[in-house]
């Protein structure tokens, strides 16, 4: 072993781990000192069948330079140092990043275009179906809103969907990292939601105010900007205040909903034994699009009737 030793591991006659002695202590005590008098019997160890990600968490949690590896009978069979787990950390980070994007590391290792396409389509097809759901929601609202008003109102839907999706991914990334590093291992989803909720409210209020002002300005100037001519629709009778209020409220609610999904889904996936990284990316953004558009157009109808 070319790596610098940190501890001397103490085993019995059957090679079962009994303790360890720091190398510095071993060379500083008198030569006739018994090993049993200076060894530390409280040893953190891992087993040969431990998942490599859990080994990384053990070393990180206890701030260890190395950890002994035992077989299922408690016999010492080796050790893993912090240098050994560095590659594992990068591998796990890459794996989580790829899963969040809806693909996997095998795509880089194999040259088969068919397999790479199949892996990606596993997540892209559900996204396609979700997009169709968003289109269906828009179609259902077109008649009640009116084609002229709908043409103006729908201009702000992409902004709301994008901000909600981004907020959801931010929340899920924090939760997934906390679960992977064991920082949230003992937390419940309610505790995580209690932390994320105030953040979502502040972000939603800030984005809602800005979006509402922008929407108010655009609708107020839609005649001068020539939006109706570009949309090839008759003149709209939307009240600028109605659109501004609708966009502000929808932005706030979309961000709250997306952060809630981004917080809840990783815990839910972990509970059923699925990698929480899968909860991010395509799943959150697709579900957010359908829900946020429904919220926005519903609020648009209500505000149009009350302020229009």
C-alpha positions in Angstrom: 0.0 0.0 0.0 1.7 3.2 -1.2 -0.7 5.5 0.7 0.4 7.0 4.0 -1.0 5.1 7.0 -3.1 7.0 9.5 -3.9 4.3 12.0 -2.8 0.9 13.0 -5.8 -1.4 13.2 -5.9 -3.9 16.0 -7.4 -7.4 15.3 -7.8 -10.6 17.3 -6.6 -14.0 16.4 -9.6 -14.4 14.0 -8.8 -11.0 12.2 -11.8 -9.4 13.7 -11.4 -5.7 14.3 -11.1 -4.7 17.9 -9.8 -1.1 17.8 -7.3 1.2 16.3 -4.2 3.1 17.4 -3.3 6.5 15.8 0.2 6.2 14.4 1.4 9.3 16.2 0.4 7.8 19.6 2.0 4.5 18.8 5.5 6.1 18.3 5.2 8.4 21.2 4.3 6.0 24.1 6.9 4.0 26.0 8.0 0.8 24.1 6.6 -1.6 26.7 3.1 0.0 26.7 0.3 -2.6 25.9 -1.7 -2.0 22.8 -4.9 -2.5 24.7 -4.1 0.4 26.9 -3.8 3.0 24.0 -6.1 1.7 21.4 -9.5 3.3 20.6 -12.2 0.7 20.8 -14.9 2.9 19.3 -14.2 2.4 15.6 -16.3 3.6 12.8 -16.2 1.0 10.0 -18.1 0.0 6.9 -18.8 -3.5 5.4 -17.9 -4.9 2.1 -21.4 -4.7 0.8 -21.9 -1.1 1.7 -23.0 1.2 -1.1 -20.1 3.5 -2.2 -22.2 6.6 -1.7 -22.9 5.6 1.9 -19.1 5.1 2.4 -18.5 8.6 1.2 -21.2 9.9 3.7 -19.6 8.0 6.6 -16.1 9.5 5.9 -17.6 13.0 5.4 -19.9 12.8 8.5 -17.2 11.6 10.9 -14.4 13.6 9.2 -12.2 10.6 8.8 -8.9 10.3 6.8 -9.7 6.6 6.4 -12.3 4.0 7.3 -11.7 0.2 7.8 -13.6 -2.3 5.7 -15.0 -5.5 7.4 -16.5 -8.6 5.9 -19.9 -9.8 7.1 -18.2 -11.7 10.0 -16.4 -8.6 11.3 -13.0 -9.5 9.9 -10.8 -6.7 8.7 -10.3 -7.0 4.9 -9.0 -3.5 4.0 -9.5 0.2 4.3 -10.7 3.1 2.3 -9.1 6.5 2.5 -10.4 9.9 1.7 -8.3 9.8 -1.5 -10.1 6.7 -2.6 -13.6 8.3 -2.3 -12.7 11.4 -4.2 -13.4 9.6 -7.5 -16.6 8.2 -6.0 -17.8 11.7 -5.1 -17.3 12.9 -8.7 -19.0 9.8 -10.1 -22.0 10.2 -7.8 -22.2 13.9 -8.7 -22.1 13.1 -12.4 -24.7 10.4 -12.0 -27.1 12.7 -10.2 -26.6 15.5 -12.7 -27.3 13.2 -15.6 -30.4 11.7 -14.0 -31.7 15.2 -13.3 -31.4 15.9 -17.0 -33.2 12.7 -17.9 -30.3 10.6 -19.1 -27.5 8.4 -17.6 -23.7 7.9 -17.7 -24.0 4.9 -20.0 -24.7 7.3 -22.8 -21.1 8.5 -22.6 -19.7 5.0 -22.4 -21.4 3.4 -25.3 -21.5 4.5 -28.9 -25.0 3.2 -29.7 -27.1 6.1 -30.9 -30.2 3.9 -30.6 -29.6 3.2 -26.9 -28.8 6.8 -26.2 -32.0 7.8 -27.9 -34.0 5.2 -26.0 -32.6 6.5 -22.6 -33.5 10.1 -23.4 -37.0 9.3 -24.8 -37.8 7.5 -21.5 -38.2 11.0 -20.1 -38.9 13.1 -23.2 -42.0 11.1 -24.1 -43.7 11.9 -20.7 -42.7 15.5 -21.2 -44.3 15.5 -24.7 -47.5 14.2 -23.2 -47.3 16.9 -20.5 -46.8 19.5 -23.1 -49.9 18.3 -24.9 -51.7 18.7 -21.6 -50.6 22.3 -21.4 -51.9 22.8 -25.0 -55.2 21.2 -24.0 -55.6 23.6 -21.0 -55.0 26.6 -23.3 -57.5 25.3 -25.7 -60.1 24.9 -23.0 -59.7 28.5 -21.8 -59.6 30.1 -25.2 -63.4 30.3 -25.6 -64.3 31.6 -22.1 -61.5 34.2 -22.3 -62.3 35.2 -25.9 -59.8 35.0 -28.8 -58.8 38.6 -28.7 -58.2 38.7 -25.0 -56.6 35.2 -25.0 -54.0 36.4 -27.6 -52.8 39.1 -25.2 -53.2 37.0 -22.0 -51.2 34.0 -23.3 -48.2 36.2 -24.0 -47.2 36.1 -20.4 -47.7 32.3 -19.9 -44.2 31.3 -20.9 -42.8 33.8 -18.3 -44.8 32.2 -15.5 -44.0 28.6 -16.6 -40.3 29.4 -16.9 -40.0 31.1 -13.5 -42.1 28.3 -11.8 -40.0 25.6 -13.4 -36.7 27.2 -12.4 -37.8 27.8 -8.8 -38.9 24.1 -8.6 -35.5 22.9 -9.9 -33.7 25.1 -7.4 -35.6 23.7 -4.5 -35.3 20.1 -5.7 -31.5 20.5 -6.2 -31.1 21.7 -2.6 -33.2 18.8 -1.3 -31.4 16.2 -3.4 -28.0 17.4 -2.3 -29.1 17.4 1.3 -30.4 13.8 1.0 -27.2 12.7 -0.9 -24.9 14.2 1.7 -27.1 13.0 4.6 -27.5 16.6 5.8 -31.3 16.0 5.6 -31.2 12.3 6.4 -33.2 12.8 9.6 -35.5 15.5 8.3 -39.1 15.0 7.3 -40.7 16.6 4.3 -42.6 18.9 6.7 -39.4 20.3 8.1 -38.0 20.8 4.6 -41.2 22.5 3.5 -41.0 24.8 6.6 -37.6 25.9 5.4 -38.5 26.3 1.8 -41.9 28.0 2.2 -40.6 31.4 3.4 -38.0 31.5 0.6 -40.7 30.6 -1.9 -43.0 33.4 -0.6 -40.3 36.0 -0.8 -39.2 34.9 -4.3 -42.8 34.7 -5.5 -43.7 38.1 -4.2 -40.7 39.8 -5.8 -41.1 38.0 -9.1 -44.9 38.6 -9.0 -44.6 42.3 -8.5 -42.0 42.7 -11.3 -44.0 40.5 -13.7 -47.3 42.3 -12.8 -45.7 45.7 -13.6 -44.3 44.5 -16.9 -47.7 42.9 -17.9 -49.5 46.1 -17.0 -47.1 48.2 -19.1 -47.3 45.8 -22.1 -51.1 45.7 -22.1 -51.4 49.5 -21.6 -49.1 50.0 -24.6 -50.4 47.0 -26.7 -52.0 49.3 -29.2 -48.9 51.4 -29.7 -46.7 48.3 -29.8 -48.9 46.8 -32.5 -49.4 43.5 -30.7 -53.0 43.0 -31.9 -51.9 43.4 -35.5 -49.1 40.9 -34.9 -51.5 38.4 -33.4 -54.0 39.0 -36.3 -56.8 39.4 -33.8 -59.5 42.0 -33.3 -58.8 44.6 -30.6 -58.8 43.3 -27.1 -60.8 44.8 -24.3 -58.5 43.7 -21.5 -58.1 46.1 -18.6 -54.3 46.5 -17.9 -54.9 46.2 -14.2 -56.7 42.9 -14.6 -53.8 41.5 -16.5 -51.2 42.8 -14.1 -53.1 41.4 -11.1 -53.5 38.0 -12.9 -49.9 37.8 -13.8 -48.7 38.8 -10.3 -50.9 36.3 -8.5 -50.2 33.5 -11.0 -46.5 34.1 -10.7 -46.7 33.9 -6.9 -48.8 30.8 -6.9 -46.8 29.1 -9.6 -43.6 29.6 -7.7 -45.1 28.4 -4.4 -46.5 25.3 -6.2 -43.3 24.5 -8.0 -41.2 24.9 -4.8 -43.6 22.6 -3.1 -43.2 20.0 -5.8 -39.5 20.4 -5.8 -39.4 19.8 -2.1 -42.0 17.0 -1.8 -41.0 14.8 -4.8 -37.5 13.9 -3.8 -38.7 12.8 -0.4 -41.6 10.8 -2.0 -39.2 9.1 -4.5 -36.8 8.2 -1.7 -39.6 6.7 0.4 -40.6 4.3 -2.5 -37.0 3.4 -3.2 -36.4 5.5 -6.3 -33.3 7.7 -6.7 -34.5 11.3 -5.7 -32.4 12.8 -8.5 -35.1 11.5 -10.9 -37.6 13.9 -9.3 -35.9 16.9 -10.8 -35.7 18.2 -14.3 -38.3 16.9 -16.8 -40.9 15.7 -14.2 -41.0 19.0 -12.2 -40.9 21.3 -15.2 -43.6 19.4 -17.1 -46.0 19.1 -14.2 -45.4 22.8 -13.4 -46.3 23.9 -16.9 -49.7 22.3 -16.8 -50.6 23.5 -13.3 -49.2 27.0 -13.7 -51.0 27.7 -17.0 -54.2 26.4 -15.4 -53.7 28.7 -12.4 -52.8 31.7 -14.6 -55.8 31.4 -17.0 -58.2 30.8 -14.1 -57.0 33.9 -12.3 -57.1 35.8 -15.6 -60.8 34.9 -16.0 -61.6 36.0 -12.5 -59.8 39.3 -12.7 -61.2 40.1 -16.1 -64.7 39.6 -14.7 -64.1 41.7 -11.6 -61.8 44.5 -13.1 -62.5 44.3 -16.8 
